[in-house]
Amino acid sequence: MSTASPPPTRRTRFFTRVAAVVAVLALPVTGLVALAGPAQAAASATATYTKVSDWGSGFEGKWVVKNTGTTTLSSWTVEWDYPAGTSVTSAWDATVTGSGTHWTAKNVGWNGTLAPGATASFGFNGTGSGAPTGCRINGASCDGGTQPGDAPPTAPGAPSASNVADTSLTLTWTSATDDKGVKNYDVYRGSARIATVTGTSYADSGLTKGTTYTYSVTARDTADQTGPSSGSTAVTTTGGTVPPDPGDKVKLGYFTNWGVYGRNYHVKNLVTSGTAGRITHINYAFGNVQNGQCTIGDAYADYDKAYTADQSVDGVADTWDQPLRGNFNQLRKLKKQFPNIKVLWSFGGWTWSGGFPQAAANPTAFAQSCYNLVEDPRWADVFDGIDLDWEYPNACGLSCDTSGPAAFKNLMQAVKARFGANNLVTAAITADASDGGKIDKADYAGAAQYTDFYNVMTYDFFGAWAAQGPTAPHSPLTSYAGIPQAGFNSADAIAKLKAKGVPGSKLNLGIGFYGRGWTGVTQAAPGGTATGPAPGTYEQGIEDYKVLKNSCPATGTVAGTAYAKCGSNWWSYDTPATIAGKMAWAKQQGLRGAFYWEFSGDTAGGELANAVHTGLQ
């Protein structure tokens, strides 16, 4: 901080005039700078800066304030910024104060009043080599401009990666905004600035294969102010050796609470089928999302239904007065027999995702409501965490969401903060890798840091909702000639998520224990026309594997999955053989594991669950 001196004596005035004359003779024309910064209001004055002299270890600077308005000024304040390392050490004819790199000069008593056209000046000594930027006088631009605002630019969007290769990749980001315009962008790899570009993309090269790099971007405005950093994005180049995953492979299956009704599938079936010994996790589906909170999905099935001895996991019947019955009690008994199994309560799903936008409006309150429900003392020991199945953030499913690309990340961050390190926090996410598709709509990379793993729903790409076809496998592992929609396959989905910065060790490949089919089909190969959905036991166009393996056996394979033509019906589904191929691919890709929807579609002997288990060994 520096203070003003009294009105200058003849000696100091003489010295200043001589120094100014000598300095002006020595300075080029560019030494005179009329600094312009974004203004907050219509200006009635200007401020012009001159570097009067520079002696290496310090310098003398001078500001000239001019009233360019039509009324008398009663006071003036000049503000500017210096880069780090440059500062004011003393001043005269103004009171100059500093805060960090920002400097403020206010008139003294005898030079604050300026008639129209009049000028006043003040000088100071300083150290450093930086030049002043972002000048304002009385809150307006120092050049007399009248454009509003003096804020730095906003943060650009987090960069996305494409064309990821062994040693190169391309970054793109959404532009920042600024009241006077964005001049350029600084691109950072880690903490090092690697480029300054005028556009919203940058091609980085000279990288190391199989290596993870973190990128971020900041914007600069025309006054050279730097705005806040974008979100960071981690990208792993291709090539190299895929590192081993932490811990065991995930082998997760969904158990539906409604399955205890018409499907007559109960927790005990996991034991009798042998599946309980072949899984690591169960997602219990679903809890509801209502009014911004986690709520019970089906109270009767969840914790009230009484089980007889022959239906119960341990052969012990429920009593009328026991504190917990239903699926929750059966899962408790299952975990006692198979203590390695982790159970997560999954909330949302296709039908109940409509409540997530309201939840996203207050993530902290939502997280607290979920914690209160999952950790209810009646069943807290049953659950090892929570799974969120939002279909889909900032995109359309049964309904459309416009919460914005950051909503999902904010929600996962709040949930992880509340549930803590001792609970699992996971999510089921889209596999739509089309250009501009659902993967592009939300910040899945940013949310990954708060997520133990993602279940990527690599199924239901195609189905008889397109009643006339073309027929296509609903869960293709790879693309193939004639695929109805580019980007609708497992390999493209996993590749896109990795390119955006989600590590393979947080991704599980999805398998459907069911098929999707059409009727009125004459062509055996994929790509045929149809007249509508094929008949199904519970819903048209869909059928369990345990039925299809006998009623319409596979007649061919395409893109890593099976298809079948029987009469005029055409189905696609996974078999133990195609699952084995998908598990080999998942291991080659360094994925965390696999999951499937859902247990009741499997055979009584659990042959699909066994294929997942053995394939990930």
VENBEL-V918893 format. One record per backbone hydrogen bond with DSSP energy under -0.5 kcal/mol. NH is the residue of the N-H (numbers start at 0). CO is the residue of the C=O. Records with the same first field share a line. If there is no record, write none. Layout:
NH=CO + CO
This chain:
1=95
12=8
13=9
14=10
15=11
16=12
17=13
18=14
19=15
20=16
21=17
22=18
23=19
24=20
25=21
26=22
30=27
31=28
32=30 + 48
34=32
38=146
39=138
45=65
46=141
47=63
48=32
49=61
50=30
51=49 + 59
52=59
54=57
56=54
58=125
59=52
60=123
61=49
62=121
63=47
64=62 + 119
65=45
66=117
67=43 + 65
68=43
72=113
77=104
78=135
79=102
80=132
81=100
85=82
86=126
88=124
89=124
90=2
91=122
94=105
95=93
96=103
98=101
101=98
102=79
103=96
104=77
105=94
106=75
107=92
110=107
113=72 + 111
116=66
117=114
119=64
121=62
122=91
123=60
124=89
125=58
126=86
132=80
135=78
136=139
137=76
139=136
140=144
141=134
143=140
153=176
156=173
158=230
159=171
161=169
164=167
168=203
169=161
170=201
171=159
172=199
182=219
183=219
184=196
185=217
186=184 + 194
187=215
188=191
189=187 + 213
191=188
193=186 + 191
194=186
196=184
201=170
203=168 + 201
206=166
209=237
210=207
212=234
214=232
215=187
217=185
219=183
220=224
221=180
223=220
226=218
227=152
229=216
232=214
234=212
235=497
236=210 + 234
237=164
249=591
251=593
252=280
253=595
254=282
256=284
258=255
259=256
260=257
263=260
264=258
265=263
268=265
269=265 + 266
270=266 + 267
271=267
272=268
273=270
275=269
276=273
277=274
278=275
279=250
280=250
281=341
282=252
283=281 + 343
284=254 + 282
285=345
286=345
287=294
289=292
292=289
294=287
301=297
302=298
303=298 + 299
304=299
310=307
311=307
314=311
317=306
321=318
324=302
325=304
326=300
327=301
328=324
329=325
330=326
331=327
332=328
333=329
334=330
335=331
336=332
337=333
340=337
341=279
343=281
344=384
345=283 + 343
346=386
347=286
348=346 + 388
351=347
352=348 + 349
354=351
355=352
358=354
359=355
360=356 + 357
361=357 + 358
362=359
365=361
366=362
367=363
368=364
369=365
370=366
371=367
372=368
373=369
374=370
375=372
378=375
379=375
381=378
382=378
383=342
384=342
385=423
386=344
387=425
388=346 + 386
389=387 + 427
390=388
391=389
392=389
394=391
396=398
397=390
400=394
406=403
409=405
410=406
411=407
412=408
413=409
414=410
415=411
416=412
417=413
418=414
419=415
422=419
423=383
425=385
426=452
427=387
428=454
432=430 + 486
436=433
438=431
439=436
440=436 + 437
441=437 + 438
442=404
443=441
446=442
447=443
448=444 + 445
449=446
450=447
451=424
452=424
453=505
454=426
455=453 + 507
456=428 + 454
457=455
458=456
460=473
465=462
466=464
468=465
469=527
470=527
475=472
476=558
477=558
482=479
487=484
488=486
489=475
490=476
492=488
493=489
494=490
495=491
496=492
497=493
498=494
499=495
500=497
501=496
502=500
505=502
506=503
507=453
508=592
509=455
510=594
512=510 + 596
514=542
515=571
516=540
517=569
518=531
520=567
526=470
527=524
529=467
530=518
531=518
533=516
538=541
540=533
541=538
542=514
544=512
545=600
546=543
547=543
548=544
549=546
550=546
551=547
554=562
555=562
557=560
560=557
561=572
562=555
563=570
565=568
568=565
569=517
570=563
571=515
572=561
573=511
578=574
579=575
580=576
581=577
582=578
583=579
584=580
585=581
586=582
587=583
588=584
589=586
590=585
591=503 + 506
592=506
593=249
594=508
595=251
596=510
598=253
600=597
601=598
605=602
609=605
610=606
611=607
612=608
613=609
614=610
615=611 + 612
616=613
